[in-house]
Amino acid sequence: MSEKTLRLAAAGALAGLMLAGSAGAETLKYVTFKPKSANDAHSVTLQWFADEFEKRTGGKDKLEIFWGGSVANVREVPDAVESGVGDGGDVVIPYFQDQFPLNAVVTFFSPQPNNEIELGQKLIQWYDQYPQFDAEMAKYNMMIVGWRPLEDYGIICTKPVKTAEDLKGLRIRSYGHALPRLFEALGATPVSMASPEAYEGLERKVIDCSPTGVTLARGWRYEEVAKHYVKLPLGANWGHFLVFNRESFAKLNPASQAILKGLGREYLVEYTNTLARQTIEIQEEWKGAIGVDISPFPTAPVAKATASEGVQAARMEWIERAKAAGLPAEEMAKFFAFQD
């Protein structure tokens, strides 16, 4: 048994002890890497999700959230949910695009022109329309219940960036398939790094910039160590799935299953509305004592970089995989056509 598996098993045992005494109620363990104290759209709406589930089941069934990587860190959540250590959890799909290539479609199509609600609605539509998406999750004993598209992304930097020339030579945190190739085409150096690691990366100057949205910059406290937010036109990013272990889901009574699935659809609206409110509030605060400047960035260099061989190769990679799975991939790809 691997060290990681042992750690997850131990964490699962600890979670079970923490839930002792709750017999008589079906309590699902939900694991997330996000600290509750972040108080961003992610943490606020995940608590809403749990509260609503308990309320709508009349308290019979509940979600107990294990915050801040206490059971599984950001890269361990899929293993934790697959094995049943967690009954549900937040899967950051860009980190697992090789494991879930169909569902990680947006990581192959960055930048793209759609906003958060448009992106989330399209992925829900495809999940319902094409069984290949659910079948991919079923290989790992998981199902998607909720969709969390990330906000309109820019980059937050430790130095001013006004033009394409300013990007050249910068080290920018990256992930997925298309984004590293986009930064390379813009003359920057992509650095593979997870979101929780970026604060230290920016603070220690290991990286110069990190892709992020406004609320995520607040939630991860990037604004403390990087004071220049650049509106690089990347579009709404992806993103997280709220996933559940299929066996855990099957143990719920039919009414609770329907409530959980319905909440997953409502979650998209609750999340994007919270995101919009917080974005406005944070931008106002940045203008004050926090002192983060917000800079526009020209679209033309990004459009040119999107047409580069590397970025287009990433898009074709998904199209070929999706075609092999029986999906109308070329038609689907039109949704992500970059608008300059």
C-alpha positions, 0 to 999 in steps of 0.5 A: 500500500502506497504512502499516499493511500495509507495517509488517506486511509488514516485520514478516513479513519479520523473522519469516521471518529469525528462523525461518531455519535451521529448515528441515525442520520446519514452523514456524508463526508465532503472533502475539500482543499479550500480553507473555510476561512477563505470566505470566497465564493468557493467556501461560502457557496460550499457551505450553502450547499451543505446547509441546503442539503440538510434543510431540504432533507429535513435533517435526515441526511447531511454533508459534513465538510472537512476543510483545508486539506484536513482529509485530502489535499488538492491532488488527493481528492479524486483518490479519496472520493474514489476509495470512499475515504470521502463521500464527496469532494472538490475535484480541480479538473485541470490537475487531472486532465489526463485522467478525465480528458473529456470532462477537462475539455476547457483546459484544452481550450484556453483562452475562450470567450464565454463567461462563467454561467455560459460555461457552466450551463454548456458543461451541464448540457453536455453531461446530460446529452452525452453519456461519455462524460459520466462514463469517464467519471464512472471508471473512477467510481465517481459522478459529477453533481455540481459544476464550479466554473472559475471566474473571468481570469487575468493574472496577478503579478509582482511587477507591472505588466502593461504590454505583451513585451512586459510578459517576455521572460516572466515565470507564470504559474500554469496548468492544463494543456493549452495555458502553458502553450499560450504563455510560451507563445507570449514569450513567458515561461510556464511553471507547473504549480497548484493554486495553494502553492502560488502564494509562497511562489509569488512571495519568494519570487519563484514565479512572477505571476499567477493566473487567477480571478479577483475573488480567488486572489482574495481567497488565496491571499495573493493580493498580499504578495502581488500588487498588480492585477492584469486583465489578460483576456483568458475568459472564464476558466475551469474549474472544479467539479463537486463529485460524489462516490457512486456507492455513497450516492446509491445509499441515499434514499431516492428523495435525497438523491433527487435533492442532491442532484437538484442542488448541484444544478442550483449551485451554478447560479448560487456560485456565479451570483456570489462571485459577481457580488464579491468581485465588485466588492474586492475591486473597490477594496483594491483601490483603497488601502490594499493597493492592488492596481488593475491594468487592461491588456490588449487583446491582439497579442492574446489572439495571435498567441491563441492561433499559435501551433502549440495552442492549436495542437492542444485543441486538436488533442481534445478533438481527436480524443473526443471523436474517438469516444464518439462525440461530435467534437468539431461541432462542440469545439466551436463553442470555444472559438476565441473572439478577438 
